[in-house]
Amino acid sequence: MKDDLGRRMKRDYEDALRIFLPRRTHVVIRIDGRGFHKFTAGLERPYSRRLAGALDQAALCLCQEMIGCRFAYGQSDEYSFLLTDYERDDASLWFDGNVQKIVSVSASLFAAAFAKAFESDKLAAFDSRVMVISQRADVAGYFLWRQLDASANSLNMLASAHFPHPDLMEKSTAEKHDMLHAKGVNWAKEPADFKRGRVVRRAETGGWVIDTEIPIFNRVPGYLDALIPGTV
């Protein structure tokens, strides 16, 4: 009876919403901090090296765990990971492409590694989402989009560190730059990883490294081109 009941529960309920990703394509997993405006309250502004370092360590952990991971890009409180399974006929996809497993395990591993690297009395929570991008050009476009978001975020964080929120409302990007210049602050002179984000990639020796001096992706397209495997 127990076995029959278990089979029925799995068939009718547990397996009913089990979704698998298609094979031989590009899979992107993006992990975001949940409610991080509260979690980061009290950290140094506009940029917390301690926070960024903990996110990097969490990304390193996940890159090492995920089958088919090619690289990861991080900015603000998020990290995006590219997974592929088309380079070899016998290549595997992480958890065979089981969406529930991918999003739950990626979020939990990332959160656990982050908590280990960033000691705090507050609980850090992360959500995970997965997407399939069929075209290689759109994969590069996705990471360019996240980098453009990084640049906008960094300017807003820098401006917020020097001006109260009401002064910045409805101000354009150019106006924020002008306001900062009037105070002798130049966004262009901020650290590269603050402005453009960071990449976790494989080194020539085979291990994973953190690149904090990445270029602007659409100005140096060869950078992403070297990280994204050849066409499907």
MIBA-251945 format. One record per atom (N, C-alpha, C): residue in one letter; x, y, z. Coordinates in steps of 0.1 Angstrom, whole numbers, padded with zeros to 4 digits, always signed. Example, Ala and Ser with C-alpha at 12.3 -4.5 7.8 and 13.67 -1.06 7.14 Angstrom:
% residues 2
A+0132-0057+0078;A+0123-0045+0078;A+0132-0033+0078;S+0128-0022+0071;S+0137-0011+0071;S+0129+0000+0079;
***
This chain:
% residues 232
M+0008-0012+0000;M+0000+0000+0000;M+0009+0013+0000;K+0019+0012+0008;K+0028+0024+0009;K+0034+0027-0004;D+0039+0017-0011;D+0046+0019-0024;D+0036+0023-0035;D+0024+0018-0035;D+0013+0022-0044;D+0009+0037-0042;L+0008+0040-0029;L+0004+0054-0025;L+0015+0064-0030;G+0028+0060-0027;G+0039+0068-0031;G+0040+0070-0046;R+0038+0060-0054;R+0038+0061-0068;R+0027+0070-0073;R+0015+0069-0067;R+0004+0078-0071;R+0006+0092-0067;M+0012+0095-0055;M+0015+0109-0052;M+0025+0115-0061;K+0035+0107-0065;K+0045+0112-0074;K+0039+0115-0088;R+0031+0105-0093;R+0025+0106-0106;R+0015+0118-0107;D+0007+0119-0097;D-0005+0128-0098;D-0001+0142-0094;Y+0009+0143-0085;Y+0012+0156-0079;Y+0027+0161-0080;E+0036+0152-0076;E+0050+0157-0076;E+0055+0158-0090;D+0052+0149-0099;D+0057+0150-0113;D+0048+0158-0122;A+0037+0162-0117;A+0027+0170-0126;A+0033+0183-0131;L+0041+0189-0122;L+0047+0203-0126;L+0062+0202-0128;R+0067+0190-0130;R+0081+0189-0133;R+0084+0193-0147;I+0092+0203-0149;I+0095+0208-0162;I+0110+0207-0165;F+0113+0203-0177;F+0127+0201-0181;F+0131+0211-0192;L+0143+0216-0191;L+0148+0226-0201;L+0151+0218-0214;P+0150+0225-0225;P+0154+0218-0238;P+0169+0217-0238;R+0174+0207-0246;R+0188+0205-0247;R+0195+0212-0258;R+0208+0212-0258;R+0216+0218-0269;R+0213+0233-0271;T+0214+0241-0260;T+0211+0255-0261;T+0218+0262-0250;H+0215+0275-0248;H+0222+0283-0238;H+0212+0285-0226;V+0216+0282-0215;V+0208+0283-0202;V+0215+0294-0194;V+0207+0304-0190;V+0212+0315-0181;V+0204+0314-0168;I+0211+0313-0157;I+0205+0314-0143;I+0209+0327-0137;R+0199+0335-0133;R+0202+0347-0126;R+0197+0346-0111;I+0207+0349-0102;I+0204+0349-0088;I+0204+0363-0083;D+0194+0367-0076;D+0192+0381-0070;D+0190+0380-0055;G+0196+0391-0049;G+0194+0392-0035;G+0179+0396-0032;R+0173+0391-0022;R+0159+0394-0019;R+0159+0404-0007;G+0153+0416-0010;G+0152+0426+0000;G+0166+0431+0004;F+0175+0433-0005;F+0189+0436-0001;F+0190+0451+0003;H+0180+0459+0000;H+0181+0473+0004;H+0181+0474+0019;K+0174+0464+0026;K+0174+0463+0040;K+0187+0456+0045;F+0190+0445+0038;F+0202+0438+0043;F+0215+0446+0042;T+0216+0455+0032;T+0228+0463+0031;T+0228+0476+0039;A+0217+0479+0046;A+0217+0491+0053;A+0228+0491+0064;G+0236+0502+0064;G+0247+0504+0073;G+0260+0500+0067;L+0261+0494+0055;L+0273+0491+0049;L+0279+0504+0043;E+0292+0503+0040;E+0299+0514+0035;E+0293+0518+0021;R+0293+0531+0018;R+0287+0536+0006;R+0298+0544-0002;P+0297+0544-0015;P+0286+0538-0024;P+0289+0523-0027;Y+0300+0518-0023;Y+0304+0504-0027;Y+0310+0497-0016;S+0305+0485-0013;S+0310+0477-0002;S+0318+0466-0008;R+0331+0467-0006;R+0340+0456-0010;R+0337+0443-0003;R+0334+0444+0009;R+0330+0432+0017;R+0318+0425+0011;L+0308+0432+0008;L+0296+0426+0001;L+0300+0420-0012;A+0307+0428-0020;A+0311+0423-0034;A+0319+0410-0033;G+0328+0410-0023;G+0337+0398-0021;G+0329+0386-0017;A+0319+0388-0009;A+0311+0376-0005;A+0302+0371-0016;L+0297+0380-0025;L+0290+0376-0036;L+0299+0368-0046;D+0311+0373-0047;D+0321+0366-0056;D+0324+0352-0051;Q+0325+0351-0038;Q+0328+0337-0033;Q+0316+0328-0035;A+0304+0333-0034;A+0292+0325-0036;A+0292+0321-0051;A+0295+0330-0060;A+0295+0327-0074;A+0306+0317-0077;L+0317+0318-0071;L+0328+0308-0073;L+0323+0294-0069;C+0317+0293-0058;C+0311+0281-0053;C+0302+0274-0063;L+0293+0283-0068;L+0283+0278-0077;L+0289+0274-0090;C+0298+0281-0095;C+0305+0278-0108;C+0311+0264-0107;Q+0317+0261-0095;Q+0324+0248-0093;Q+0314+0237-0092;E+0301+0240-0088;E+0291+0229-0086;E+0283+0226-0099;M+0281+0236-0107;M+0272+0234-0118;M+0278+0227-0130;I+0272+0217-0135;I+0277+0210-0147;I+0274+0220-0159;G+0284+0222-0167;G+0283+0230-0179;G+0284+0244-0177;C+0288+0249-0166;C+0289+0263-0163;C+0301+0269-0171;R+0299+0280-0179;R+0310+0286-0187;R+0316+0298-0180;F+0307+0307-0175;F+0312+0318-0168;F+0300+0324-0160;A+0303+0334-0152;A+0293+0341-0144;A+0296+0356-0144;Y+0286+0364-0144;Y+0287+0379-0144;Y+0279+0384-0132;G+0286+0393-0124;G+0280+0398-0112;G+0280+0413-0111;Q+0269+0419-0106;Q+0269+0433-0103;Q+0258+0436-0093;S+0260+0446-0086;S+0250+0450-0075;S+0248+0437-0066;D+0236+0432-0064;D+0233+0421-0056;D+0229+0408-0064;E+0234+0408-0076;E+0230+0397-0085;E+0242+0390-0092;Y+0240+0378-0096;Y+0250+0371-0104;Y+0242+0363-0115;S+0247+0363-0127;S+0241+0355-0138;S+0252+0345-0143;F+0247+0333-0145;F+0256+0322-0149;F+0251+0316-0163;L+0261+0313-0171;L+0258+0307-0184;L+0262+0293-0184;L+0252+0284-0187;L+0254+0270-0188;L+0252+0265-0203;T+0260+0256-0208;T+0257+0251-0221;T+0260+0236-0221;D+0254+0229-0230;D+0256+0214-0231;D+0257+0209-0245;Y+0262+0218-0254;Y+0262+0214-0268;Y+0276+0212-0274;E+0286+0213-0266;E+0300+0212-0271;E+0304+0198-0275;R+0298+0188-0268;R+0301+0174-0270;R+0287+0166-0271;D+0288+0155-0278;D+0275+0147-0279;D+0271+0141-0266;D+0281+0139-0257;D+0278+0132-0244;D+0277+0143-0233;A+0277+0156-0236;A+0276+0166-0226;A+0263+0165-0218;S+0264+0168-0205;S+0252+0167-0196;S+0248+0181-0193;L+0235+0183-0189;L+0230+0195-0184;L+0228+0193-0169;W+0230+0203-0161;W+0229+0202-0147;W+0215+0197-0143;F+0214+0187-0135;F+0202+0180-0130;F+0193+0176-0142;D+0200+0173-0153;D+0193+0169-0166;D+0183+0180-0170;G+0185+0192-0166;G+0176+0203-0170;G+0163+0204-0162;N+0162+0197-0151;N+0150+0198-0142;N+0150+0212-0136;V+0140+0220-0140;V+0139+0234-0136;V+0138+0236-0121;Q+0129+0228-0115;Q+0127+0229-0100;Q+0140+0227-0093;K+0148+0216-0097;K+0161+0214-0091;K+0171+0225-0093;I+0171+0230-0105;I+0181+0240-0109;I+0179+0253-0101;V+0166+0258-0100;V+0164+0270-0093;V+0165+0269-0078;S+0160+0257-0072;S+0161+0256-0058;S+0175+0253-0053;V+0182+0245-0060;V+0196+0242-0055;V+0205+0253-0058;S+0204+0260-0069;S+0213+0272-0072;S+0211+0283-0061;A+0198+0286-0058;A+0196+0296-0048;A+0201+0292-0034;S+0199+0279-0030;S+0203+0275-0017;S+0218+0274-0016;L+0225+0269-0026;L+0240+0269-0026;L+0246+0283-0025;F+0240+0292-0033;F+0245+0305-0034;F+0243+0312-0020;A+0231+0310-0014;A+0229+0317-0001;A+0238+0311+0010;A+0240+0298+0009;A+0249+0292+0020;A+0263+0296+0018;A+0268+0297+0006;A+0282+0302+0004;A+0283+0316+0007;F+0273+0324+0004;F+0273+0339+0008;F+0274+0340+0023;A+0265+0333+0030;A+0265+0334+0045;A+0278+0330+0051;K+0285+0320+0045;K+0298+0316+0050;K+0308+0327+0048;A+0307+0335+0037;A+0317+0345+0034;A+0314+0358+0040;F+0301+0361+0044;F+0297+0374+0049;F+0290+0371+0062;E+0297+0373+0073;E+0292+0371+0086;E+0283+0382+0090;S+0270+0379+0093;S+0261+0389+0097;S+0250+0383+0105;D+0244+0392+0114;D+0232+0387+0122;D+0219+0387+0113;K+0220+0393+0102;K+0208+0393+0093;K+0209+0381+0084;L+0197+0377+0080;L+0196+0366+0070;L+0196+0371+0056;A+0204+0366+0048;A+0205+0369+0034;A+0197+0359+0026;A+0188+0363+0018;A+0180+0354+0010;A+0182+0358-0005;F+0181+0347-0014;F+0183+0350-0028;F+0172+0342-0036;D+0168+0348-0047;D+0159+0340-0056;D+0166+0337-0068;S+0162+0326-0075;S+0168+0322-0087;S+0158+0320-0098;R+0162+0324-0110;R+0153+0322-0122;R+0162+0316-0133;V+0156+0309-0142;V+0163+0302-0153;V+0156+0306-0166;M+0164+0309-0176;M+0159+0312-0189;M+0167+0305-0200;V+0161+0302-0211;V+0167+0296-0223;V+0169+0306-0234;I+0181+0308-0239;I+0183+0318-0249;I+0189+0310-0261;S+0181+0309-0272;S+0185+0301-0283;S+0197+0306-0291;Q+0197+0320-0293;Q+0206+0326-0302;Q+0219+0331-0294;R+0230+0327-0300;R+0243+0331-0293;R+0244+0346-0292;A+0240+0353-0302;A+0240+0368-0302;A+0232+0374-0291;D+0221+0367-0288;D+0212+0372-0277;D+0218+0369-0263;V+0226+0359-0262;V+0233+0356-0250;V+0243+0368-0247;A+0250+0372-0257;A+0259+0384-0255;A+0251+0396-0252;G+0239+0397-0258;G+0230+0408-0256;G+0225+0408-0241;Y+0222+0396-0236;Y+0218+0395-0222;Y+0228+0401-0213;F+0241+0396-0214;F+0251+0401-0205;F+0254+0416-0207;L+0253+0421-0219;L+0255+0435-0221;L+0244+0443-0214;W+0231+0438-0215;W+0220+0444-0207;W+0223+0445-0192;R+0228+0434-0187;R+0231+0434-0172;R+0243+0444-0169;Q+0252+0445-0178;Q+0263+0454-0176;Q+0258+0469-0177;L+0249+0472-0187;L+0244+0485-0187;L+0236+0488-0175;D+0229+0478-0169;D+0222+0480-0156;D+0232+0483-0145;A+0244+0476-0146;A+0254+0478-0136;A+0259+0493-0136;S+0261+0498-0148;S+0266+0512-0149;S+0256+0522-0144;A+0243+0519-0147;A+0233+0528-0142;A+0232+0527-0127;N+0232+0515-0121;N+0232+0513-0107;N+0243+0520-0100;S+0255+0519-0105;S+0267+0524-0099;S+0266+0540-0098;L+0261+0546-0109;L+0260+0560-0109;L+0249+0564-0099;N+0238+0557-0098;N+0228+0560-0088;N+0233+0559-0074;M+0241+0548-0072;M+0246+0546-0058;M+0256+0557-0055;L+0264+0561-0064;L+0274+0572-0062;L+0267+0585-0059;A+0257+0588-0067;A+0249+0600-0065;A+0242+0600-0052;S+0236+0589-0048;S+0229+0588-0035;S+0238+0589-0023;A+0251+0586-0025;A+0260+0588-0014;A+0264+0602-0011;H+0261+0611-0021;H+0264+0625-0020;H+0252+0634-0020;F+0241+0629-0023;F+0229+0638-0024;F+0217+0631-0018;P+0208+0638-0011;P+0196+0632-0006;P+0186+0628-0018;H+0178+0619-0015;H+0170+0613-0026;H+0161+0623-0033;P+0155+0633-0026;P+0147+0643-0033;P+0154+0651-0043;D+0167+0653-0041;D+0175+0661-0050;D+0178+0653-0063;L+0177+0640-0063;L+0180+0632-0074;L+0167+0628-0082;M+0156+0630-0077;M+0144+0626-0083;M+0142+0633-0097;E+0139+0625-0107;E+0137+0629-0121;E+0149+0636-0127;K+0161+0634-0121;K+0173+0638-0127;K+0178+0628-0138;S+0183+0634-0149;S+0188+0625-0160;S+0202+0620-0156;T+0207+0611-0164;T+0221+0606-0162;T+0231+0618-0163;A+0229+0626-0173;A+0238+0637-0175;A+0238+0647-0163;E+0226+0649-0158;E+0224+0658-0147;E+0231+0653-0134;K+0230+0640-0132;K+0236+0634-0121;K+0251+0635-0122;H+0257+0633-0134;H+0271+0635-0136;H+0275+0649-0133;D+0267+0659-0137;D+0270+0673-0135;D+0270+0676-0120;M+0260+0671-0113;M+0259+0673-0099;M+0271+0668-0091;L+0276+0656-0095;L+0287+0650-0089;L+0300+0658-0092;H+0301+0662-0105;H+0313+0670-0109;H+0314+0683-0101;A+0302+0689-0098;A+0302+0701-0090;A+0307+0699-0076;K+0307+0687-0071;K+0313+0683-0058;K+0327+0678-0059;G+0332+0678-0071;G+0346+0672-0073;G+0346+0657-0074;V+0335+0651-0077;V+0334+0636-0077;V+0332+0632-0092;N+0341+0623-0097;N+0340+0619-0111;N+0337+0604-0111;W+0326+0600-0116;W+0322+0586-0117;W+0332+0578-0125;A+0337+0584-0135;A+0347+0577-0144;A+0359+0572-0137;K+0362+0578-0126;K+0374+0575-0119;K+0372+0564-0108;E+0359+0560-0107;E+0356+0549-0097;E+0362+0536-0102;P+0363+0526-0093;P+0369+0513-0097;P+0361+0506-0108;A+0368+0499-0117;A+0362+0493-0129;A+0351+0484-0125;D+0353+0476-0114;D+0342+0466-0111;D+0330+0472-0105;F+0331+0484-0099;F+0320+0492-0094;F+0312+0497-0106;K+0318+0501-0116;K+0311+0506-0128;K+0306+0496-0138;R+0313+0485-0139;R+0310+0475-0150;R+0307+0461-0145;G+0309+0458-0132;G+0307+0444-0127;G+0319+0436-0128;R+0317+0423-0124;R+0328+0413-0123;R+0324+0400-0130;V+0335+0393-0135;V+0332+0381-0142;V+0340+0370-0135;V+0334+0358-0132;V+0340+0346-0128;V+0342+0337-0140;R+0354+0334-0143;R+0357+0326-0155;R+0368+0316-0152;R+0370+0307-0161;R+0381+0297-0160;R+0394+0303-0164;A+0404+0300-0156;A+0418+0304-0159;A+0424+0294-0169;E+0435+0297-0174;E+0442+0288-0183;E+0446+0275-0176;T+0448+0276-0163;T+0452+0265-0155;T+0440+0255-0152;G+0428+0260-0155;G+0416+0252-0153;G+0408+0256-0141;G+0413+0263-0132;G+0406+0268-0120;G+0397+0280-0124;W+0390+0284-0114;W+0381+0296-0116;W+0388+0308-0110;V+0387+0320-0117;V+0392+0332-0112;V+0382+0343-0113;I+0384+0354-0105;I+0375+0365-0105;I+0382+0377-0113;D+0375+0381-0123;D+0381+0392-0131;D+0374+0405-0127;T+0381+0414-0121;T+0375+0427-0116;T+0379+0439-0126;E+0385+0436-0137;E+0389+0446-0146;E+0383+0443-0160;I+0371+0440-0160;I+0365+0436-0173;I+0362+0448-0182;P+0362+0447-0195;P+0359+0458-0204;P+0344+0461-0205;I+0341+0472-0212;I+0327+0474-0216;I+0324+0465-0227;F+0314+0456-0226;F+0312+0445-0235;F+0310+0449-0249;N+0303+0459-0252;N+0300+0463-0266;N+0312+0471-0272;R+0322+0475-0264;R+0333+0481-0269;R+0345+0471-0272;V+0345+0460-0265;V+0354+0450-0266;V+0347+0437-0268;P+0340+0435-0279;P+0331+0423-0281;P+0339+0409-0280;G+0352+0410-0282;G+0360+0398-0281;G+0360+0392-0267;Y+0358+0400-0257;Y+0358+0395-0244;Y+0347+0384-0241;L+0335+0388-0244;L+0324+0378-0243;L+0325+0367-0253;D+0329+0371-0265;D+0330+0361-0276;D+0339+0349-0271;A+0350+0352-0263;A+0358+0342-0259;A+0352+0333-0248;L+0342+0339-0241;L+0336+0331-0230;L+0324+0323-0234;I+0317+0327-0244;I+0305+0320-0249;I+0310+0309-0259;P+0307+0297-0257;P+0311+0286-0266;P+0306+0289-0280;G+0312+0282-0290;G+0308+0284-0304;G+0293+0280-0307;T+0289+0283-0318;T+0275+0281-0322;T+0270+0267-0320;V+0257+0266-0316;V+0251+0253-0314;V+0250+0245-0327;
***
